[in-house]
Amino acid sequence: MPLKIPRQVGFIVSTEACERFSYYGMLSILMLYLKNQLNLAEAGAKEVVHLFKMAVYFLPVAGALLADYVWGRYGTILSLSLFYCLGHATLALFEGQLWGIYAGLALIAIGAGGIKPCVSAFVGDQFAGDDHGLMPRVYGLFYWAVNLGAMFAFALIPLVRDHAGYRWAFGVPGLFMGLATLVFWLGSPQYIKREPARRAHREEASGKSLEDGWRSVGRIAVVLLPVPVFWALYDQINSSWVVQGARMRSFALFSYQVDAERIQSVSALLVLLWVPILTLWVYPLLERRRWAPTPLRRMGAGMLFTALSFVICAWLERRLEQGESLSLTWQLLPYVVLELGEVLVSATGLEFAYSQAPGSKKSFVMSLWLLTTSLGNFLVAAITALNSHFVRARGSTEFLFYAGLMVLVLGIFALLACRFQYVRHRPAT
């Protein structure tokens, strides 16, 4: 009899779709809002965007510790969602004031960052030992929901901005975050709620398992060391790619006008297409040909595609520098390649981090995975600051620099992946 996905997973997946709508809806308009409305320089606006994203993906460490030692994953998600809602309200109420934007972004970072490692691990908690074979499929579904929310956010929030102004454009994502919190709470009676891992840590301390647990965490952390460079490239679709798109001609899809901000919805739409293509056709085909698509192999392939997307961007940028007038449809080409890379790296990384983490440290290991995104955004902010003050490289040269950096780091990742040995942990209890 085929295994079935637990019913309560639907509440978690729906919550994630609404939460991602709120996050990416705000992010879709942030870069050009800082640049054009608050009159920050392009480099300054880019630094703010990436420092904010750095904070969102750094604070999961604190959220994981709260979940593992104090509130448990369920309590942490529900509590920190309130900070998230308050942050969106602050952006809407104090729109047009730089301090209000910074305060709102800080609150969102606390909420979004704190719940991130808990939600992805909470999905895994809903499975018993005999249905763990569903994990790759469920994390694919989870990632599909993330991008469903993102797709509608990128497509609709700029439209809200055009018709109702920035106050509503920041406020509507807050309403969806409130809906996310409500949906998550409604599923409470059905959830499997793991207690904080304090008891498990005390049991481990009586023997050798504590040392073995932290050794496993260390092995995972070493393999993840090159991943921040992937995020340094990928997360520029909300900054450098938007700036490039703003120099291209917008195009109409039926009566819908696609500009540099709205085209970001294509990234999520492509993920919705790539996930089933890979999981239903490509991965099974590779397995039949006896080339197992292990998580680390998939991630390495994703890094290669990501580098290729930046080479394509450099080619487009060179044409713009030479005075060509390009339609924004040209940017669809690097998007297709980049989103293939994202699915191979990001969706796989969630599965890898959860499956290889010891039972009592799953939230912490998920936070390490998210920390790679934080470090990647810090890397972009640091390189941008150094470049604007010293090197002053621009355009196609910047894109080629990041592509070369990704290829270099891919070589290091391949060496680390070859030495990694997969383990199967018992489910957390």
C-alpha positions as CSV (number, residue, x, y, z in Angstrom):
1,M,0.0,0.0,0.0
2,P,1.6,3.4,-1.0
3,L,2.5,5.7,1.8
4,K,0.4,8.9,2.2
5,I,1.5,12.4,3.2
6,P,0.2,13.2,6.7
7,R,-2.8,15.6,6.5
8,Q,-1.3,18.2,8.8
9,V,1.5,18.8,6.3
10,G,-1.2,20.7,4.3
11,F,-1.5,23.3,7.0
12,I,2.3,23.8,7.2
13,V,2.7,24.0,3.4
14,S,-0.2,26.5,3.1
15,T,1.3,28.6,5.9
16,E,4.6,28.6,4.1
17,A,3.0,29.8,0.8
18,C,1.3,32.7,2.6
19,E,4.5,33.6,4.5
20,R,6.6,33.6,1.4
21,F,4.0,35.8,-0.4
22,S,4.4,38.4,2.4
23,Y,8.2,38.2,2.4
24,Y,8.8,38.3,-1.4
25,G,6.0,40.8,-1.9
26,M,7.8,43.3,0.2
27,L,11.2,42.4,-1.3
28,S,9.9,42.7,-4.9
29,I,9.6,46.5,-4.6
30,L,12.4,47.2,-2.0
31,M,15.4,47.8,-4.3
32,L,13.9,50.4,-6.6
33,Y,11.9,51.9,-3.6
34,L,15.2,52.6,-1.8
35,K,16.9,53.9,-5.0
36,N,14.1,56.0,-6.5
37,Q,11.8,57.0,-3.6
38,L,14.4,57.4,-0.7
39,N,17.1,58.5,-3.1
40,L,19.8,56.1,-2.0
41,A,22.7,55.5,-4.4
42,E,22.5,52.3,-6.4
43,A,25.4,50.7,-4.4
44,G,23.8,51.9,-1.1
45,A,20.4,50.5,-1.9
46,K,22.0,47.2,-3.0
47,E,23.9,47.0,0.3
48,V,20.7,47.6,2.3
49,V,18.9,44.8,0.5
50,H,21.6,42.3,1.0
51,L,22.3,43.3,4.6
52,F,18.6,42.8,5.3
53,K,18.6,39.4,3.7
54,M,21.8,38.6,5.6
55,A,20.0,39.3,8.9
56,V,17.0,37.2,7.8
57,Y,19.2,34.2,7.2
58,F,21.6,34.8,10.2
59,L,18.9,34.9,12.9
60,P,17.8,31.3,12.2
61,V,20.6,30.3,14.6
62,A,18.8,32.1,17.4
63,G,15.5,30.7,16.3
64,A,16.9,27.2,16.3
65,L,18.3,27.5,19.8
66,L,14.9,28.8,21.1
67,A,13.2,25.8,19.4
68,D,15.7,23.2,20.6
69,Y,16.1,24.4,24.2
70,V,13.1,26.6,25.2
71,W,9.8,26.7,23.3
72,G,10.0,23.8,20.8
73,R,9.5,24.2,17.1
74,Y,5.7,24.8,17.3
75,G,5.9,27.5,20.0
76,T,8.8,29.3,18.3
77,I,7.0,29.5,15.0
78,L,3.8,30.8,16.6
79,S,5.5,33.4,18.9
80,L,7.9,34.9,16.4
81,S,5.2,35.2,13.7
82,L,3.9,38.1,15.7
83,F,7.2,40.1,15.2
84,Y,6.8,39.3,11.5
85,C,3.3,40.9,11.4
86,L,4.5,43.9,13.4
87,G,7.3,44.5,11.0
88,H,5.0,44.6,7.9
89,A,2.7,47.0,9.8
90,T,5.7,49.3,10.6
91,L,6.7,49.4,6.9
92,A,3.2,50.4,5.9
93,L,2.6,53.0,8.7
94,F,5.9,54.7,8.3
95,E,6.3,54.5,4.6
96,G,8.5,57.3,3.2
97,Q,10.6,57.5,6.4
98,L,14.0,55.9,6.3
99,W,14.0,55.1,10.0
100,G,10.6,53.4,9.7
101,I,11.8,51.3,6.8
102,Y,14.9,50.2,8.8
103,A,12.7,49.4,11.9
104,G,10.2,47.4,9.9
105,L,13.0,45.4,8.1
106,A,14.6,44.7,11.5
107,L,11.3,43.3,12.9
108,I,10.7,41.2,9.8
109,A,14.2,39.9,10.0
110,I,13.6,38.7,13.6
111,G,10.3,37.0,12.7
112,A,11.3,35.6,9.3
113,G,14.7,34.5,10.5
114,G,13.6,33.0,13.7
115,I,10.9,30.8,12.2
116,K,12.9,29.6,9.2
117,P,14.8,26.6,10.6
118,C,11.7,25.6,12.6
119,V,9.2,25.5,9.8
120,S,11.4,23.3,7.5
121,A,12.3,21.0,10.4
122,F,8.6,21.0,11.6
123,V,7.6,19.5,8.3
124,G,10.0,16.6,8.9
125,D,8.7,16.1,12.4
126,Q,5.3,15.0,11.0
127,F,6.8,11.8,9.6
128,A,7.2,8.5,11.5
129,G,10.1,6.1,10.9
130,D,8.2,4.0,8.3
131,D,7.2,6.9,6.0
132,H,10.6,8.7,5.7
133,G,10.7,7.6,2.1
134,L,8.3,10.4,1.4
135,M,10.8,13.1,2.5
136,P,12.3,14.0,-0.9
137,R,8.7,14.3,-2.3
138,V,7.5,16.4,0.6
139,Y,10.5,18.8,0.6
140,G,9.9,19.2,-3.2
141,L,6.2,20.0,-2.3
142,F,7.3,22.4,0.4
143,Y,9.7,24.2,-2.0
144,W,6.9,24.3,-4.6
145,A,4.7,26.1,-2.1
146,V,7.4,28.6,-1.3
147,N,7.7,29.5,-4.9
148,L,3.9,29.6,-5.5
149,G,3.7,32.3,-2.9
150,A,6.7,34.1,-4.3
151,M,5.4,34.0,-7.9
152,F,2.1,35.7,-7.0
153,A,3.9,38.2,-4.8
154,F,6.4,39.3,-7.5
155,A,3.5,39.6,-10.0
156,L,0.9,41.3,-7.8
157,I,2.6,43.6,-5.3
158,P,4.2,45.9,-7.9
159,L,0.7,46.1,-9.4
160,V,-0.7,47.1,-6.0
161,R,2.0,49.8,-5.8
162,D,1.1,51.2,-9.2
163,H,-2.6,51.5,-8.3
164,A,-2.6,52.2,-4.5
165,G,0.9,53.5,-3.6
166,Y,3.7,52.1,-1.5
167,R,1.7,52.2,1.8
168,W,-0.7,49.5,0.5
169,A,2.1,47.7,-1.3
170,F,3.8,47.2,2.1
171,G,0.6,46.6,3.9
172,V,-0.9,43.8,1.8
173,P,2.0,41.5,2.5
174,G,1.4,42.1,6.2
175,L,-2.2,40.9,5.7
176,F,-0.9,37.7,4.2
177,M,1.5,37.2,7.1
178,G,-1.4,37.4,9.4
179,L,-3.2,34.8,7.3
180,A,-0.2,32.6,7.5
181,T,-0.2,32.8,11.3
182,L,-3.9,31.9,11.4
183,V,-3.6,28.9,9.1
184,F,-0.7,27.6,11.1
185,W,-2.6,27.9,14.4
186,L,-5.7,26.1,12.9
187,G,-3.6,23.0,12.3
188,S,-2.5,22.8,15.9
189,P,-4.7,19.8,17.0
190,Q,-3.2,17.6,14.2
191,Y,0.5,18.4,14.6
192,I,3.1,16.1,16.0
193,K,4.9,18.5,18.4
194,R,8.3,17.5,19.5
195,E,9.4,18.7,22.9
196,P,12.5,20.9,23.2
197,A,15.5,18.7,23.0
198,R,16.8,19.4,26.5
199,R,15.8,15.8,27.6
200,A,17.6,14.3,24.6
201,H,20.7,16.4,25.3
202,R,20.7,15.1,28.9
203,E,20.4,11.5,27.7
204,E,23.2,12.1,25.2
205,A,25.5,13.6,27.9
206,S,25.5,10.3,29.7
207,G,27.3,8.5,26.9
208,K,29.3,9.0,23.8
209,S,26.3,10.1,21.6
210,L,26.8,13.8,22.6
211,E,30.2,13.8,21.1
212,D,29.1,11.9,18.0
213,G,26.2,14.3,17.5
214,W,28.4,17.3,17.4
215,R,30.8,15.5,15.2
216,S,28.0,14.9,12.7
217,V,27.1,18.6,12.8
218,G,30.7,19.5,12.1
219,R,30.8,17.2,9.1
220,I,27.7,18.8,7.6
221,A,29.0,22.3,8.3
222,V,32.3,21.6,6.5
223,V,30.4,20.5,3.3
224,L,28.2,23.6,3.5
225,L,31.2,26.0,3.6
226,P,31.2,26.7,-0.2
227,V,27.4,27.2,-0.4
228,P,27.4,30.9,0.5
229,V,28.9,31.8,-2.8
230,F,25.9,30.2,-4.6
231,W,23.6,32.5,-2.6
232,A,25.9,35.5,-3.3
233,L,25.0,34.9,-7.0
234,Y,21.4,33.8,-6.7
235,D,20.1,36.6,-4.4
236,Q,21.2,39.2,-6.8
237,I,18.0,38.6,-8.8
238,N,16.5,41.1,-6.3
239,S,19.2,43.7,-6.9
240,S,21.7,43.5,-9.8
241,W,19.2,41.7,-12.1
242,V,16.5,44.3,-11.3
243,V,18.9,47.1,-12.1
244,Q,19.8,45.4,-15.4
245,G,16.2,44.8,-16.2
246,A,15.4,48.5,-15.6
247,R,17.6,49.3,-18.6
248,M,15.7,47.0,-20.9
249,R,12.4,47.6,-22.6
250,S,9.4,46.2,-20.7
251,F,6.9,44.0,-22.6
252,A,3.2,43.2,-22.4
253,L,1.8,39.7,-21.7
254,F,-1.7,40.1,-22.9
255,S,-2.7,43.2,-20.9
256,Y,-0.2,42.7,-18.1
257,Q,2.9,44.9,-18.4
258,V,6.1,43.1,-17.4
259,D,8.9,45.4,-16.1
260,A,12.1,44.9,-14.1
261,E,10.3,44.2,-10.8
262,R,7.5,42.1,-12.1
263,I,9.7,39.8,-14.1
264,Q,11.0,38.5,-10.8
265,S,7.8,36.4,-10.6
266,V,9.3,34.3,-13.4
267,S,11.9,32.9,-11.0
268,A,9.2,31.3,-8.9
269,L,7.2,30.1,-11.9
270,L,10.2,28.4,-13.3
271,V,10.8,26.6,-9.9
272,L,7.2,25.4,-10.1
273,L,8.1,23.8,-13.5
274,W,11.6,22.6,-12.6
275,V,10.6,20.8,-9.4
276,P,8.2,18.2,-11.0
277,I,10.5,17.9,-14.1
278,L,13.4,16.9,-12.0
279,T,11.7,14.8,-9.3
280,L,9.3,12.9,-11.7
281,W,11.5,12.5,-14.8
282,V,15.1,13.5,-14.5
283,Y,16.0,11.9,-11.2
284,P,14.3,8.6,-11.9
285,L,15.9,8.5,-15.4
286,L,19.4,9.0,-13.8
287,E,18.7,6.2,-11.3
288,R,17.7,3.8,-14.0
289,R,21.0,4.6,-15.7
290,R,22.8,3.7,-12.4
291,W,24.0,7.3,-11.9
292,A,22.5,8.1,-8.4
293,P,21.5,11.7,-8.2
294,T,22.7,12.0,-4.6
295,P,22.0,15.4,-2.8
296,L,25.6,16.5,-3.1
297,R,25.8,15.7,-6.8
298,R,22.6,17.6,-7.4
299,M,24.0,20.6,-5.5
300,G,27.2,20.6,-7.5
301,A,25.3,20.6,-10.8
302,G,23.2,23.4,-9.5
303,M,26.3,25.6,-8.8
304,L,27.5,25.0,-12.4
305,F,24.2,26.1,-13.9
306,T,24.2,29.2,-11.6
307,A,27.6,30.2,-12.9
308,L,26.4,29.8,-16.5
309,S,23.4,32.1,-15.8
310,F,25.8,34.9,-14.8
311,V,27.8,34.4,-18.0
312,I,24.6,34.9,-19.9
313,C,23.9,38.1,-17.9
314,A,27.4,39.3,-18.7
315,W,26.7,38.8,-22.4
316,L,23.4,40.7,-22.1
317,E,25.1,43.5,-20.2
318,R,27.8,43.8,-22.8
319,R,25.2,44.3,-25.5
320,L,23.6,47.0,-23.3
321,E,26.9,48.7,-22.8
322,Q,27.4,48.8,-26.6
323,G,24.2,50.7,-26.9
324,E,21.8,48.0,-28.0
325,S,18.1,48.4,-27.0
326,L,17.1,45.0,-25.6
327,S,13.7,43.7,-24.7
328,L,13.3,42.4,-21.2
329,T,12.3,39.1,-22.7
330,W,16.1,38.5,-23.2
331,Q,16.4,38.2,-19.4
332,L,14.2,35.1,-19.4
333,L,17.2,33.1,-20.7
334,P,19.4,33.5,-17.7
335,Y,16.3,33.1,-15.4
336,V,15.6,29.6,-16.9
337,V,19.2,28.5,-16.2
338,L,19.5,30.1,-12.8
339,E,16.3,28.6,-11.5
340,L,17.4,25.1,-12.6
341,G,20.5,25.8,-10.4
342,E,18.4,27.0,-7.5
343,V,16.2,23.9,-7.4
344,L,19.2,21.6,-7.6
345,V,20.9,23.5,-4.7
346,S,18.2,24.9,-2.5
347,A,15.5,22.3,-2.5
348,T,18.1,19.6,-2.2
349,G,20.0,21.4,0.6
350,L,16.9,21.4,2.8
351,E,16.6,17.6,2.3
352,F,20.3,17.1,2.9
353,A,20.5,19.2,6.1
354,Y,17.4,17.5,7.7
355,S,18.3,13.9,6.7
356,Q,21.9,14.1,7.9
357,A,21.3,16.0,11.1
358,P,21.2,14.1,14.5
359,G,17.7,14.0,15.9
360,S,18.2,16.4,18.7
361,K,20.0,19.0,16.6
362,K,17.8,19.2,13.5
363,S,16.7,22.8,14.0
364,F,20.3,23.8,14.6
365,V,21.5,22.1,11.4
366,M,18.7,23.7,9.5
367,S,19.8,27.0,10.8
368,L,23.3,26.3,9.5
369,W,21.8,25.7,6.1
370,L,20.0,29.0,6.2
371,L,23.2,30.7,7.6
372,T,24.8,30.0,4.2
373,T,22.3,32.4,2.6
374,S,23.2,35.0,5.3
375,L,26.9,34.7,4.5
376,G,26.2,34.9,0.8
377,N,24.3,38.2,1.2
378,F,27.0,39.5,3.5
379,L,29.5,38.6,0.8
380,V,27.6,40.6,-1.9
381,A,27.3,43.6,0.4
382,A,31.1,43.5,1.2
383,I,32.1,43.0,-2.4
384,T,29.8,45.8,-3.5
385,A,31.2,48.2,-0.8
386,L,34.8,47.4,-1.7
387,N,34.1,47.6,-5.5
388,S,32.4,51.0,-5.2
389,H,35.3,52.5,-3.2
390,F,38.3,50.9,-4.8
391,V,37.9,48.8,-7.9
392,R,34.9,50.4,-9.5
393,A,34.2,47.6,-11.9
394,R,30.7,47.7,-13.4
395,G,28.3,45.9,-15.7
396,S,29.5,42.8,-17.5
397,T,32.8,42.7,-15.6
398,E,30.9,42.3,-12.3
399,F,28.8,39.5,-13.7
400,L,31.8,37.6,-15.0
401,F,33.6,38.0,-11.7
402,Y,30.8,36.3,-9.8
403,A,30.6,33.5,-12.4
404,G,34.3,32.9,-12.1
405,L,34.1,32.9,-8.3
406,M,31.3,30.3,-8.5
407,V,33.3,28.0,-10.7
408,L,36.3,28.2,-8.4
409,V,34.2,27.4,-5.3
410,L,32.5,24.6,-7.2
411,G,35.9,22.8,-7.4
412,I,36.3,23.1,-3.6
413,F,32.8,21.8,-3.1
414,A,33.4,18.8,-5.3
415,L,36.5,17.8,-3.2
416,L,34.5,18.1,0.0
417,A,31.5,16.2,-1.3
418,C,33.7,13.3,-2.4
419,R,34.9,12.8,1.2
420,F,31.4,13.0,2.7
421,Q,29.8,9.7,3.9
422,Y,26.0,9.7,4.2
423,V,24.4,8.4,7.5
424,R,20.9,7.5,8.4
425,H,19.7,8.9,11.8
426,R,16.8,7.6,13.7
427,P,13.8,10.1,13.7
428,A,13.8,12.6,16.6
429,T,11.5,11.6,19.4
